[in-house]
Amino acid sequence: MMREAEVVVVFVTGPDEAALEALAARVVEEGLAACVNLIPRVRSVYRWDGEVHHEDEALAVLKTTRPAIAALRDRVHELHPYDLPEFLVLPVETGSEAYLGWVADGVTPAPEDREDDGQA
């Protein structure tokens, strides 16, 4: 499989940088993402429970692989403070072959190796 077809980018927003940094550390430590960039402040406008909200949030940009998407999605839902966290997967059309290889090599999802933190 070509590296471009394997690597994806995932967007996850959260209430603040600290919450997403804790999430990022876990998914990188667990091999579900090779790298997470944190953007400390984005402004989100969204409809929730019939009302339009304007909120400051943080944005995490995760680099992972297609085979790890399901496990990463499940882990984000377990760790995230929101009831309905954003989890958007974007394909990588192309990129530096060396970087794409690094991402692919850095993602080694092994759910049985994850620590049990008591969250379901």
Secondary structure by P-SEA (a helix, b strand, c coil): ccccccbbbbbbbcccaaaaaaaaaaaaaaccccccccccbbbbbbbcccbbbbbbbbbbbbbbcccaaaaaaaaaaacccccccbbbbbbbccccaaaaaaaaaacccccccccccccc
